């Protein structure tokens, strides 16, 4: 990870209780080049319920389960004063507004430098099995909620953007954790076998939202981009994925640390390579 985070005063990561979100918090907390504050959010810090992907586990018919907030995250917050655990249900406007108030009380006029919309769900469903209810659940969590979270934190991002010049996490940035599965261009040809309608379309929608935000916020100096972390061995990615959490997160944070004007409105992977929309 480059030294870009040493110029970033605050980072907020949604879905930080496990997987990529948790690893990002861990890496930022232990780095010599780290922000002053890392806000790690979880829906229920004491006992969180998650919808997770079961597409690599076809025998699982119900992908909902109860999972306690990571003890690692709790221990990290207790031992590191830079880490703050914030309750945030990204599907609840009341919860979003409360989280904004809590973060505001800590950052004050400095604002928020970097918002990483990482929280997401995946529910399996091909043409024969997909339901309208599951489509709406995934679309809400993966596309609508990142927009609502960004909208709510926009005053803090704008406050941070008034300091400095150029674009990047030294001013203000919104990073939407997307997926190559949301690429319309890449979803073609004989090698495409993964047909998760809800997940693919939700990430395609997130990509469009990213471009809309980038277009509107450019004049205010708020950088917006979409970032694909790779296929990662998490609860969502499954055990046969190609990347470890540590490998993916290292690349993701390196890309975020080096963001500048050239990356505004772009769709990239964890290596910093441009992906087709």
Secondary structure in CASP SS format (residue, H / E / C, confidence):
PFRMAT SS
TARGET T0000
AUTHOR 0000-0000-0000
METHOD secondary structure of the structure
MODEL  1
X C 1.00
X C 1.00
X H 1.00
X H 1.00
X H 1.00
X H 1.00
X H 1.00
X C 1.00
X C 1.00
X E 1.00
X E 1.00
X E 1.00
X E 1.00
X C 1.00
X C 1.00
X C 1.00
X C 1.00
X C 1.00
X H 1.00
X H 1.00
X H 1.00
X H 1.00
X H 1.00
X H 1.00
X H 1.00
X H 1.00
X H 1.00
X H 1.00
X H 1.00
X H 1.00
X C 1.00
X C 1.00
X C 1.00
X C 1.00
X C 1.00
X C 1.00
X E 1.00
X E 1.00
X E 1.00
X E 1.00
X E 1.00
X E 1.00
X C 1.00
X C 1.00
X C 1.00
X C 1.00
X C 1.00
X E 1.00
X E 1.00
X E 1.00
X E 1.00
X C 1.00
X C 1.00
X C 1.00
X C 1.00
X C 1.00
X C 1.00
X C 1.00
X C 1.00
X C 1.00
X C 1.00
X C 1.00
X C 1.00
X E 1.00
X E 1.00
X E 1.00
X E 1.00
X C 1.00
X C 1.00
X C 1.00
X H 1.00
X H 1.00
X H 1.00
X H 1.00
X H 1.00
X H 1.00
X H 1.00
X H 1.00
X H 1.00
X C 1.00
X C 1.00
X C 1.00
X E 1.00
X E 1.00
X E 1.00
X E 1.00
X E 1.00
X C 1.00
X C 1.00
X C 1.00
X C 1.00
X C 1.00
X H 1.00
X H 1.00
X H 1.00
X H 1.00
X H 1.00
X H 1.00
X H 1.00
X H 1.00
X H 1.00
X H 1.00
X H 1.00
X H 1.00
X H 1.00
X H 1.00
X H 1.00
X H 1.00
X H 1.00
X H 1.00
X C 1.00
X C 1.00
X C 1.00
X E 1.00
X E 1.00
X E 1.00
X E 1.00
X C 1.00
X C 1.00
X C 1.00
X C 1.00
X C 1.00
X C 1.00
X C 1.00
X C 1.00
X C 1.00
X C 1.00
X C 1.00
X C 1.00
X C 1.00
X C 1.00
X H 1.00
X H 1.00
X H 1.00
X H 1.00
X H 1.00
X H 1.00
X H 1.00
X H 1.00
X H 1.00
X H 1.00
X H 1.00
X H 1.00
X H 1.00
X H 1.00
X H 1.00
X H 1.00
X H 1.00
X H 1.00
X H 1.00
X H 1.00
X H 1.00
X H 1.00
X H 1.00
X H 1.00
X H 1.00
X H 1.00
X H 1.00
X H 1.00
X H 1.00
X H 1.00
X C 1.00
X C 1.00
X C 1.00
X C 1.00
X C 1.00
X C 1.00
X E 1.00
X C 1.00
X C 1.00
X C 1.00
X E 1.00
X E 1.00
X E 1.00
X E 1.00
X E 1.00
X E 1.00
X E 1.00
X C 1.00
X H 1.00
X H 1.00
X H 1.00
X C 1.00
X C 1.00
X C 1.00
X C 1.00
X C 1.00
X C 1.00
X C 1.00
X C 1.00
X C 1.00
X C 1.00
X C 1.00
X C 1.00
X C 1.00
X C 1.00
X H 1.00
X H 1.00
X H 1.00
X H 1.00
X H 1.00
X H 1.00
X H 1.00
X H 1.00
X H 1.00
X H 1.00
X H 1.00
X H 1.00
X H 1.00
X H 1.00
X H 1.00
X H 1.00
X H 1.00
X H 1.00
X H 1.00
X H 1.00
X H 1.00
X H 1.00
X H 1.00
X H 1.00
X C 1.00
X E 1.00
X E 1.00
X E 1.00
X E 1.00
X E 1.00
X E 1.00
X E 1.00
X C 1.00
X C 1.00
X C 1.00
X E 1.00
X C 1.00
X C 1.00
X C 1.00
X C 1.00
X C 1.00
X C 1.00
X C 1.00
X C 1.00
X C 1.00
X C 1.00
X E 1.00
X C 1.00
X H 1.00
X H 1.00
X H 1.00
X H 1.00
X H 1.00
X H 1.00
X H 1.00
X H 1.00
X H 1.00
X H 1.00
X H 1.00
X H 1.00
X H 1.00
X C 1.00
X C 1.00
X C 1.00
X H 1.00
X H 1.00
X H 1.00
X C 1.00
X C 1.00
X C 1.00
X E 1.00
X E 1.00
X E 1.00
X C 1.00
X C 1.00
X C 1.00
X C 1.00
X E 1.00
X C 1.00
X C 1.00
X C 1.00
END
